[in-house]
Amino acid sequence: MHIYRLRAWVPLALLSLILLGGCAVTDVHRTEPLSRQAQWALLPIANHSETPLAGRKAEASLLTLLHQQGITRLSQAPHPKRQNLLSLPSEQDFQAALDWAQQRGVRYGVTGSVDEWQYKAGLDGEPAIGISLRVVDVNTGDILWSASGARTGWGFSTTSGVAQKLMADLIDTLPVQE
């Protein structure tokens, strides 16, 4: 009789574990291993979401996450002066950051975009985040690694917390070596 009760609880327990993790989707493209010891730069993260400064928020977390991966020779490209919070980085801004990195002998540039950074409408107001990241060879422009993902959290979660977890999962796939 106890075995029947156990069998009834196993599917419920598995379903609970799946739901507790929130929803997440990730895609990763890898190439050759990248050197931790090389000079790296964090280039601007484009903000395609409706949330002002979401790209800058992602950059702040990304600096910490890259350091946790052992990438210590990391600098951040300067941001152009903006007149308002809703201004989006342009292609010229990205090219200026790339030129800045080339002048400093940087080998790898980390960039990407925030595609969604919001709370869903409804009673729960769940955070929803969508981010794409890539590592480019600063001298050739070749994309050496890319990853994108989307994640939602629960009503008690924050957008920054969900974004940091998503970016940590993406950065964990970065093929770095000594």
C-alpha positions, 0 to 999 in steps of 0.5 A: 500500500505504501508503494502506491502512495509513493508512485502517486507522489513521484510525478508531482515531485518531478513537476514541482522541481521543473516549475521551481526552476522557472522557464528558461531557453538558451542557445549556444554557439562555441568555437575554439577555446579563448584565452583567459590571459588575453586582454578583454574588453566589455563593449556596449550592450545594446538595449532593444527592450523598453526599459531604460538603461537595461543594457547598462544594467546587464553590463554591470552584472556581466563585469562581475560574471566575467571576473568570476570566470577568471578573466581578470585582464578586463576593461570596459569601453567608455560610453558616449555622452547621451542626452536622455535615458532613452537614447539607443547605442548606434552602430557608430557607438559600437564602432567607436568602442571597437576602435578604442579596444583595438588601440589598447591591444584588446584581443576579445570584445564581449558585447550583445543585446538586451531584448527583453527586461520587464515585468509581465502584465498580470497579477503576479508581475513575473520578471521576463528577461531576454539576452544575447551575448557574443565574444568577437575578435576585436581585430577581425570582427569574427564572432568566436562565441555566442549565446542567447537565452530567455528566462522568467522568474516568479512574482517575488523575483527581480528583473536584475536577479533573473537577468544575472542568473541567465547571464551566469548560465550563458557565461558558464558555457564560455570556452575559456582556458589558461 
